[in-house]
Amino acid sequence: MKLDRLEQILERAASRRITVIGDLMLDEFVWGKVGRISPEAPVPVVEVTGESFYPGGAANVPGTCENLSIAWP
């Protein structure tokens, strides 16, 4: 998609109402350092240093609309 076409779509989206139908999810991200590879399977063993939680699925749509400057009811 060309940049001017994308800009055109986003400008028109700002004046539209949007209905979202879908599942609300919570995405979890686990942060850490890999210390070694497990001897039982080729997977990393992670020393967890933090966790983050963000809205996912249909719950992510309002935040995305806001970031794109699309009005949200």
Secondary structure, 3 states (H helix, E strand, C coil): CCHHHHHHHHHHHCCCCCCCCCCEEEEEEEEEEEEEECCCCCCEEEEEEEEEEEEEEHHHHHHHHHHCCCCCC
